[in-house]
Amino acid sequence: MNITVERINGITMQVMFDGTWQPIEDKADWTRLYAMTEEEIEVAAMADEENPLLTEAELKKLRRVPNPKEIRKRLHMTQQQFAAQFELPLGTLRDWEQGVREPDSAAKCYLRVIAKNSQAVIQALNG
């Protein structure tokens, strides 16, 4: 069984084998990090061999995580309407919009399709 790790309300948590949630100890020296200048941050980023900077070509391939709230608002729907129309659990939609959880890869794809052509999705779901 894999241990699930998620950020919940800004705290990194893991699900233990018995199903309970436990916070993961944060070992970052935030005082030092917050004191860094933009120049120091850039120098540190450039020197990080484990996390090289992306090339322009790699950056162009990246896609933004779809924002369910933006999509819903653009469609002029309430949370209840959006969840019902696109057959999503209302609690899941709320969690996504509040940043409690992030959509998984399948949900991200579904949200991209809704954003691109919501009428086609509605038509497909209504048979």
Secondary structure as GFF3:
##gff-version 3
##sequence-region A 1 127
A	DSSP	beta_strand	5	8	.	.	.	ID=ss1
A	DSSP	beta_strand	11	15	.	.	.	ID=ss2
A	DSSP	beta_strand	21	23	.	.	.	ID=ss3
A	DSSP	alpha_helix	30	35	.	.	.	ID=ss4
A	DSSP	alpha_helix	38	47	.	.	.	ID=ss5
A	DSSP	alpha_helix	56	61	.	.	.	ID=ss6
A	DSSP	alpha_helix	68	74	.	.	.	ID=ss7
A	DSSP	alpha_helix	79	85	.	.	.	ID=ss8
A	DSSP	alpha_helix	90	98	.	.	.	ID=ss9
A	DSSP	alpha_helix	105	125	.	.	.	ID=ss10
###
